[in-house]
Amino acid sequence: MAKASRISETLPLDNFHAAVKNPKGTAGVSIEDRRNRGVIQIFAKNGKTKAVERALKIKQTPGKTTQQKNFSAIPVSPGQWVLVSQTANSGFAKTIAKKLKGIGYVSEQSDSRVIFRVSGPNARQLMQKGCRLDLHPSVAKAGFCGQTQMAQMGVLIHQVDNKPSFDVLVYSGFAQDFAEWLHHSAVEFGVSVIKS
């Protein structure tokens, strides 16, 4: 009797990580793909945006993320946000859906988005290479967010802190190409790639 073949459990980014050699010494940029984070998109029912804001203690301020203890809320259009959990994905969508009962909807996005954390002393310079948004420190501070294109791919950017560190959300189908572009663009600064 033939043995059943094992289905590979590797993800496309695993192949990317296997090919990357981290430099010796200090890197100017660190790139981490942040796995096991819950990512959902929420939609307020017609006329219920304020009710959603109250229920989740978030705001609909353009270009400004609301930070809660367990998640970040990134406004993407009127009455819509992308929420990213700070810890493992377990039950995140269900928890938010309970709070929105009767006032909004939840769309699970965890498998369709990859989050890259870009940090280090040259992180802003790297982001400015490919970002069409103004990321000057006088404009882009902790909590800054926006939708744009980088490397001809649609992304959602959230500046996490003023070090600065940036989370870049990319659709999963483009994750490998985006990772390769990030790495190639960061080589001049010295780049460390981290698998979370």
VODOMAR-245835 format. One line per 10 residues: number of its first residue (from 0); their letters; for each residue y, z, x of C-alpha. Coordinates in steps of 0.5 Angstrom, whole numbers. Layout:
BEGIN
NUM) a) Y:Z:X; ...
//
This chain:
BEGIN
0) makasriset) 0:0:0; 7:-2:3; 12:3:4; 18:3:-1; 24:0:3; 30:6:3; 36:3:0; 42:4:5; 47:10:4; 52:7:8
10) lpldnfhaav) 59:5:6; 63:-1:9; 68:4:12; 62:7:16; 61:1:20; 68:1:21; 68:8:24; 61:6:28; 65:0:32; 71:5:33
20) knpkgtagvs) 72:8:40; 77:14:40; 82:14:46; 81:20:51; 88:24:51; 93:25:46; 93:20:41; 100:18:38; 97:16:31; 91:19:27
30) iedrrnrgvi) 87:16:22; 83:19:17; 79:17:11; 79:22:6; 73:22:2; 70:26:-4; 77:27:-7; 78:26:-14; 83:20:-16; 85:19:-23
40) qifakngktk) 90:15:-27; 93:18:-33; 97:15:-39; 101:19:-44; 100:17:-51; 106:13:-54; 112:19:-55; 108:24:-51; 110:23:-44; 114:30:-44
50) averalkikq) 108:33:-47; 104:31:-41; 109:34:-36; 109:40:-40; 101:41:-40; 100:39:-33; 107:42:-30; 109:35:-27; 115:31:-27; 116:23:-28
60) tpgkttqqkn) 121:23:-23; 121:16:-20; 119:16:-12; 118:23:-12; 111:27:-12; 109:33:-16; 105:38:-12; 101:43:-16; 96:48:-13; 90:43:-14
70) fsaipvspgq) 93:36:-14; 98:31:-13; 101:27:-19; 104:21:-16; 108:17:-22; 107:10:-22; 110:7:-28; 113:11:-35; 108:15:-38; 103:14:-32
80) wvlvsqtans) 101:18:-26; 96:17:-21; 93:24:-19; 89:26:-13; 85:32:-12; 86:37:-6; 79:39:-6; 72:35:-7; 72:31:-14; 67:36:-18
90) gfaktiakkl) 69:36:-25; 77:34:-23; 77:28:-29; 74:33:-34; 79:38:-33; 85:34:-33; 82:31:-40; 81:37:-43; 89:39:-42; 91:32:-44
100) kgigyvseqs) 87:32:-51; 91:29:-56; 97:27:-52; 94:23:-46; 88:19:-43; 84:19:-37; 82:13:-33; 77:15:-27; 79:12:-20; 75:16:-15
110) dsrvifrvsg) 70:10:-13; 75:5:-14; 80:8:-9; 80:10:-2; 85:15:1; 87:14:9; 91:20:12; 96:17:17; 99:23:21; 101:24:29
120) pnarqlmqkg) 108:23:32; 108:16:31; 106:16:24; 112:13:21; 113:8:26; 106:5:25; 108:6:17; 114:2:18; 110:-4:21; 107:-6:15
130) crldlhpsva) 111:-3:9; 116:-6:5; 119:1:3; 125:4:7; 121:10:10; 127:12:14; 127:20:15; 134:20:11; 130:17:5; 123:19:6
140) kagfcgqtqm) 121:26:6; 115:30:4; 114:28:-3; 116:21:-3; 112:16:-6; 112:9:-8; 108:2:-9; 108:-3:-4; 104:-8:0; 102:-7:7
150) aqmgvlihqv) 98:-12:10; 99:-17:4; 95:-11:0; 97:-7:-6; 98:0:-4; 100:7:-6; 104:11:-1; 105:19:-1; 109:22:4; 105:29:5
160) dnkpsfdvlv) 109:33:9; 115:32:14; 111:32:21; 110:26:18; 103:25:15; 102:20:9; 97:18:5; 95:11:3; 91:9:-3; 88:3:-3
170) ysgfaqdfae) 83:-1:-7; 76:0:-5; 75:-7:-4; 80:-8:1; 79:-2:5; 75:-5:11; 80:-10:12; 86:-5:11; 82:0:16; 82:-6:21
180) wlhhsavefg) 89:-7:20; 91:0:21; 87:1:27; 90:-6:30; 97:-4:29; 96:3:32; 93:1:38; 100:1:42; 101:8:40; 94:11:42
190) vsviks) 90:12:36; 84:17:34; 80:15:28; 77:21:24; 71:21:19; 72:26:14
//
